[in-house]
Amino acid sequence: MKKIEAIIVDDERPARIELKFLLKSIESVEVIGESDNVDDAIELIQNKKPDLVFLDIQLAGQSGFDLLEKIAITFKVIFVTAYDEYAIKAFEVNATDYLLKPVDPVRLESSIRRVFEQNIQAKCNKLGYHDSLYVKLTNKTARFIKLSSVVAITSVGNYTRLLANDHKTYIILKTMKQWENELPNEYFIRIHRTTIVNIEFIQKIEKYSDLHQKIFLLNMDQSFEVSRSCASRLKSIGR
């Protein structure tokens, strides 16, 4: 079984040393890097592409949440912190676990098992870019469409709207969060709480104020708002 490659992000050196010591007894994990601040951690993550990041909350004037807003999240996150009041927020950003310092070795092993379980589940649920989607139409018929033909997905309450490159639109009973869990991360990115786009169809990104950007997609007449947190994620994938 392939080892989980992990990075530790904590501004306290003793805490990093302690966590590395505990992880040495877990053969399924290999620590491939460490950082003590947000900016260096982002560069390290982009270069090393870890499976897992152990992330502190308070990071030299910034926070672990700031880091997650500035980068495309293609890894699991386990928060390791002395503060218990951020647990709810941590799980809102889909953290795998939330460990309090000093770290209990038994809880740490349990967290690693959860990472493996989530990885297995994700592989079972992930769609391939060239897979076909079974789409029910409003006239009680259905058809298959290629996932690669989906240009964008937008939210409509508990439903989502699929916009295809043939200008057809499909309404699906599925939430944005469900799509995020199923779509291949290397092709689809969430640019706003209401919008996921296919990276292959990005035509251009325009800045229309100091704080706001909009994205234009091939075969689409409309533009889409890019949230501030997602703008840095687009930059991280070279867009």
N, C-alpha and C positions, 0 to 999 in steps of 0.2 A: 504494500500500500504506500502511495506517495505521501511523503511527509508534508505537514502543513508548514508553509514558510511564513514566518511572523516577523513583524517589526514592532518595537516598543517605543512609544512616544510619551515621555515623562520628563518634566523639567528638574526632577530631583535625581541626581546620580545614584544615591544609595537605594532608591526605590527601583531603579532600572537593574542594578546589580542583584538585588534580592529576587526580583521576578525572573531574571535570567537563571539564577541559581535553582529556583523552583522548577523552571521549565526543563532544566537538564535531566531531571528524573522522568520526564515524559518523552519517550522515544519518538512519538509521532509528530513532535514539533521541533522545528529548527529555526532559531532566531537568526535572521539574515541582516539585521540592521537595527539601529536605535537613533533617536533624536530627542533633543530637549526643547524644541520650539516648533511652532506651526509652519513657518516658511521652509525651514530645512526638512521638516517631515514630509511636506508636500513633494518636494524635489526627490526625496528618498523613495517615497511611495511610487512616484511616476517612473523612476529608474528601475526599482527592484520588482515592482508589481507583486506585492505579497498576497497571500491568501487570507491573512489575518493581521489586524492591527490592535495591539493592546494600547488603549488611549486614556490618558489622564484627562481630568476636567479642566483644572487650572494650569495654564501653560504660559508663564512669563508674560502676563498682560493680555493674553488671548485665551481661548478655550478650545477644548476638543471639538465642540460644536462648530466653532469658527472653521476649523480644519475641514470638517465634513461638508460645509457649505461651499468650500472653494475647490473641490475636487470631485471628479467622477468616482462614485463609490462602486468599485468592482471587487471589494474584499469584505470579509466579515469584521465586525467591530466588537471587542470586549472592553468596556470601560473599567479602568482600575483606578479608584479614587478614594480619598478620605472623606468625601462628602456624600451623604446618603440622600440629600434633598433633590438630586438631579435624576433619580432613577426613572421617574415617569417620562421625563423628556428624553432620556436615553433610549427607552423602548419606542418612543414616538419616531425616532430616526432609525428604527429597526436594528438596534444593537442586539447581538446574540446573547450577551449577558452583562451583568453589572456587579463587579467585585469590589468589596470594601477593603481598604488597607487596615492592618496588615493582612495580606492575602492568605486565606486558608488553603493549604495544598489540596485538600479533598474537594473543595469548591472549584479550584482551578482545574482539576482533572475532569470534573463534571462539565465545566464550561467547554473544554476541548472536545469532549464527547458530543456535546450539543452542536459544535461546529461541524463535526463529521456527519452527524445526522442531517443537519440542514443542507450540507453539500450534496448528500445522496438524494434528498428530497428535491433539491433544485434541479439536479440532473434529470430526474424523472419528469419534472414539470416543464423544463425549458423547451421552448420551440426552436427549431432550426430555421435559419434565415430563408431557406428554400422549401420549407414545409408548406403544406396547404391548410388553410383555415376553412372549417365548415361553417358557413354563414347562413342563418335563416333570414329570409326576406319577408317584407310586410304582407305579401300576397299568399302567404302560407307555403311558399316554395323555398328551396334552399339551393345553394351552390357552393363550390369550392373556389377560394381565391388564394393566390400565392402571398405568403407573408412579405416576400420581397417587393410586392406591388403596393404595399401599404405605405403611403407617403407620411401620414400623420394620424394620430389618435387624439380626439378631444373629448372632454367629459360633458355629459348631459345628465346631471343628477346621478342616479345609480346606474345609468346607462353610459355607454361610450359610443362615439361616432368614428367609424373608420373611413378615412379619405383615401381612395385608391388613385393610382396614376392614370386610370382611364376616366377620371372625373366622376366615378360613381361613389356613392356614400352608403354605408351600411351601419345600422344601429344594432349594438350588441349589448346584451345584459351582462356586463362585466365592469368592475370598477377599475380606476386607474392603477390602484395598488396591485390588483390581480395581474394587469398587463405588465407592470414593472417586474413582477416576479417571474413572468413567463417569457418575456421577450429577451432575445440575445443582446447582452449589454454592449457588444462591440458594434452593433448596428443601430440601436435605438437609444435615445437619451431624452429624459424628461426636462423640458426647458421652462416649464411653468407648472403650477399645481393643476392646471386644466389641459396641458398639452404634452404629448410625447411625439417626437419626430424621428423619421428615418434619416440617419446621418448621410446616407448615400444620395438623398434628394436635396440636401442643403445647397442652395444656389448662392446666397450671399447673406451677410449679417450687417445691418445698418444701425448706427448709433443716432438716435433722434433727440437725445438730451444727455446731460452729464451722467444721468443715472439709468437711462433706459435704452434698450436695444430691441429691434424687431428682426425676425428671421424670414427670409423668402425661400420658398421651396419650389423645385421644378414641378411643372404641371399644375401649380396652384395659383389661383388669381389673388388670394388673400395672403396677408402677412400674419405672423404670429408673435405675440409678446414674449420676450425672454426675461424671466425674473432675475433679480440681482444675484441671487445665490447660484443660479444655473449658468449665468454668464461666464463665471470662472471655470465651470465644468466644460463648457464648450471650448474655452481657451486651452484647457488641459488636454483635449483630444486634437488640438491643432486646428481649430476652426476660428 
